[in-house]
């Protein structure tokens, strides 16, 4: 990321009246990139030309002059740090360079005197100066004093002095640690960091995925979850289903302590990951700059500007659960499954999204039982976090699904009344849901063939739902159990 | 009797009704809204609990207790110390009074005492009185070790119970000393303590540091400062974050107890050649500002109007270089170094500390005169060795930048030399003076000022109270 001060940007207002103004980062693309290309080349060449030199001998202003802009120069220098870095030379190497042939003797004696690093050597010298010269060196006698201190090491005062402050920043050398990037790769890295610098201050984002398939929705949803964020999906045109496009509202978990942009790192990472993975994605983010809210537009294809090989190898995020309740439930179910205690139900995270009519819902788990009879797949939704607002939206979605799929709700006891009228079996819990109770509920609601040998009738989805489903997941995909098949409420 | 469950999750404090029948959430909400603002209260429906800031714990607990709630608190808000603290030093009357007043104010509040008046002992007495696990928050790394030593040596704390967190260490114990920076990052560590001591508490209201106070449940809080006022006026937030000012004493009121020192100002003239070069450089810069009709009143203005354009505007670049040259000349390093040498010669047998706020000057003094130095770039091990060495008398001269201005005790230094400065208040010089410890004669503070430059105006401004 760049420092906000270094990032060139402008502000404008293109949104609705009274809405937040836009922030527009300066990006290296199109005509601008064409115009700046020679300067980017010059910045790369400048670094290449100074490789091997000490920091003190490198005129830092020169880069800004070459690039013609202080802030851009600093940003480019930051990007080029993946190829060129300032490094301190090892002390032993410096001793060798300073004393030449006498190196072995001097190095050995320095080690013996516990002065084999610049800080140790300084303390040694200060001790000596304190003992011999009243705490400071007089310019008239300084040379002689240093010679006197240096003699036991087998070198002279001047050589000793070159070592004394050799760890100062000014003595670091610019080292080429990798091949320099191409101009296009440098521009892409600049663009990526410029966007990340603003997204780091993100509050939320709304992005639109035109006509996704089920797999795409699933990938988006779980990429967001893996980054530890939350998202809500909604359809652009309810009558067209997912093919009309899906809106993704991205935001961080609720906490009262800390700044509003506390999820900045994860947020920037998730948005950039999505933009990279889905080139057709477009939308905007709300970002907070100096306590003011701005809109950062994310037009389609913006990811192309910010994509290069190095960036796409960015660190992967851990798969995490968005609540400990969910995590506990999943792990317990897995454990029971391994012990054969789940009546053959197999638990699965990241199941496919449920799309019905206008509604898109990605449940937390799916439990599948492949018995002698037809496969039974039941989705599990753990409810449900956060604000009354969020709860109501969740409720509306579940109501809209209208019982078209087999879904079990695991609901915190205090919330249960809000979901009681929905056509789904419900497992209430106080602090943590019991995995055992969940399996019992499943068995009661969807009795297994082994225990109650009863062949389940084939799924009877209505034609529209079936069509939608097949369009999303292909004709061969597992069909959700029909609403008619043994639905129960508890 | 209604019941409430109170626990911590992440850095939030959670409160939920805990009666068998689910309890009356609305009543609980009403109670909470009496003691926390609506902005600081959020309902988490998944947990069936209200979220608020940990700092509200004491207010919430007192309120619910008052209204006959039975509370199941799932954490220990004030863990007892595993040893009995015994302050080894006798307190002066005003120090005892400060602790009494703090105690009477419910063990919350700020004590304002001048530098050198013994604020540390006030904190030690407060820790001894509260007898609970305590976090001391300090502004600089140097203060970590100083406080650790005070806790061990002056409070009788077993060393294994005293930890420092910051500057590369990450230990936590019943008594922990942490920098503001570390505390603001590692907020999860904050809830192990019943008492928070904020050294140099005027730092706390800063946007990035106030979370240290907000994110901790500690019911007891003590702030210490010589100068609680801030340029942004946010010192008024301290009442909420720490507590009210329970006692304030001025240097005049405590003059009998404070180190006495003599102040000597030495004017160092630029050579004729330097003065001419200085004048040329200054007028080159001024002409540019006048010609372009720029209004430069802050470092940000200077960056925006001079530094940034200098990359592609030759005139701006010339002005920038002229300004830098003028500044460099105005430090008058050569003249001051010669004067410094004379002073050090005069105080060969004294412990002398040399201050300059410019790291380049600190480095130069250290190199030319072979004196140990401390700046923010000094590696931690060397920094500790130099400070310890100066305390023990291993080194008798020390040159340092701003890092030592605040709160660090420099015992036994009886001479201070201030090379160049900025436009801060008169208090600044006095604070430096008061870290001195007189020997047979009065301690002395020399201030070396360049003549005929901007710097002189700065110093004049500083001397105006």
HADDOCK unambig.tbl for C-alpha pairs under 7 A between the chains (distance, minus, plus):
assign (segid A and resid 64 and name CA) (segid B and resid 311 and name CA) 5.32 0.50 0.50
assign (segid A and resid 65 and name CA) (segid B and resid 311 and name CA) 4.62 0.50 0.50
assign (segid A and resid 65 and name CA) (segid B and resid 312 and name CA) 6.15 0.50 0.50
assign (segid A and resid 68 and name CA) (segid B and resid 311 and name CA) 5.11 0.50 0.50
assign (segid A and resid 68 and name CA) (segid B and resid 312 and name CA) 4.84 0.50 0.50
assign (segid A and resid 69 and name CA) (segid B and resid 308 and name CA) 6.81 0.50 0.50
assign (segid A and resid 69 and name CA) (segid B and resid 311 and name CA) 5.17 0.50 0.50
assign (segid A and resid 69 and name CA) (segid B and resid 312 and name CA) 6.41 0.50 0.50
assign (segid A and resid 70 and name CA) (segid B and resid 308 and name CA) 5.35 0.50 0.50
assign (segid A and resid 70 and name CA) (segid B and resid 311 and name CA) 5.66 0.50 0.50
assign (segid A and resid 119 and name CA) (segid B and resid 382 and name CA) 6.14 0.50 0.50
assign (segid A and resid 126 and name CA) (segid B and resid 370 and name CA) 6.43 0.50 0.50
assign (segid A and resid 126 and name CA) (segid B and resid 371 and name CA) 6.34 0.50 0.50
assign (segid A and resid 126 and name CA) (segid B and resid 372 and name CA) 6.33 0.50 0.50
assign (segid A and resid 127 and name CA) (segid B and resid 395 and name CA) 6.89 0.50 0.50
assign (segid A and resid 130 and name CA) (segid B and resid 395 and name CA) 6.10 0.50 0.50
assign (segid A and resid 134 and name CA) (segid B and resid 348 and name CA) 5.47 0.50 0.50
assign (segid A and resid 135 and name CA) (segid B and resid 371 and name CA) 6.95 0.50 0.50
assign (segid A and resid 135 and name CA) (segid B and resid 395 and name CA) 6.62 0.50 0.50
assign (segid A and resid 135 and name CA) (segid B and resid 396 and name CA) 5.64 0.50 0.50
assign (segid A and resid 135 and name CA) (segid B and resid 397 and name CA) 5.70 0.50 0.50
assign (segid A and resid 136 and name CA) (segid B and resid 369 and name CA) 5.29 0.50 0.50
assign (segid A and resid 136 and name CA) (segid B and resid 370 and name CA) 5.78 0.50 0.50
assign (segid A and resid 136 and name CA) (segid B and resid 371 and name CA) 5.76 0.50 0.50
assign (segid A and resid 137 and name CA) (segid B and resid 369 and name CA) 4.72 0.50 0.50
assign (segid A and resid 137 and name CA) (segid B and resid 370 and name CA) 5.81 0.50 0.50
assign (segid A and resid 138 and name CA) (segid B and resid 369 and name CA) 6.60 0.50 0.50
assign (segid A and resid 255 and name CA) (segid B and resid 12 and name CA) 6.70 0.50 0.50
assign (segid A and resid 256 and name CA) (segid B and resid 12 and name CA) 6.39 0.50 0.50
assign (segid A and resid 256 and name CA) (segid B and resid 40 and name CA) 6.67 0.50 0.50
assign (segid A and resid 256 and name CA) (segid B and resid 51 and name CA) 6.55 0.50 0.50
assign (segid A and resid 256 and name CA) (segid B and resid 52 and name CA) 6.03 0.50 0.50
assign (segid A and resid 256 and name CA) (segid B and resid 53 and name CA) 6.58 0.50 0.50
assign (segid A and resid 257 and name CA) (segid B and resid 11 and name CA) 6.11 0.50 0.50
assign (segid A and resid 257 and name CA) (segid B and resid 12 and name CA) 5.87 0.50 0.50
assign (segid A and resid 257 and name CA) (segid B and resid 53 and name CA) 5.85 0.50 0.50
assign (segid A and resid 257 and name CA) (segid B and resid 215 and name CA) 6.80 0.50 0.50
assign (segid A and resid 258 and name CA) (segid B and resid 211 and name CA) 6.93 0.50 0.50
assign (segid A and resid 383 and name CA) (segid B and resid 46 and name CA) 6.53 0.50 0.50
assign (segid A and resid 384 and name CA) (segid B and resid 46 and name CA) 5.11 0.50 0.50
assign (segid A and resid 385 and name CA) (segid B and resid 44 and name CA) 6.39 0.50 0.50
assign (segid A and resid 385 and name CA) (segid B and resid 45 and name CA) 5.72 0.50 0.50
assign (segid A and resid 385 and name CA) (segid B and resid 46 and name CA) 4.16 0.50 0.50
assign (segid A and resid 386 and name CA) (segid B and resid 43 and name CA) 7.00 0.50 0.50
assign (segid A and resid 386 and name CA) (segid B and resid 44 and name CA) 4.53 0.50 0.50
assign (segid A and resid 386 and name CA) (segid B and resid 45 and name CA) 5.27 0.50 0.50
assign (segid A and resid 386 and name CA) (segid B and resid 46 and name CA) 5.96 0.50 0.50
assign (segid A and resid 387 and name CA) (segid B and resid 43 and name CA) 6.21 0.50 0.50
assign (segid A and resid 387 and name CA) (segid B and resid 44 and name CA) 5.87 0.50 0.50
assign (segid A and resid 387 and name CA) (segid B and resid 45 and name CA) 6.23 0.50 0.50
assign (segid A and resid 388 and name CA) (segid B and resid 45 and name CA) 6.80 0.50 0.50
assign (segid A and resid 412 and name CA) (segid B and resid 46 and name CA) 6.04 0.50 0.50
assign (segid A and resid 414 and name CA) (segid B and resid 48 and name CA) 6.05 0.50 0.50
assign (segid A and resid 415 and name CA) (segid B and resid 45 and name CA) 6.80 0.50 0.50
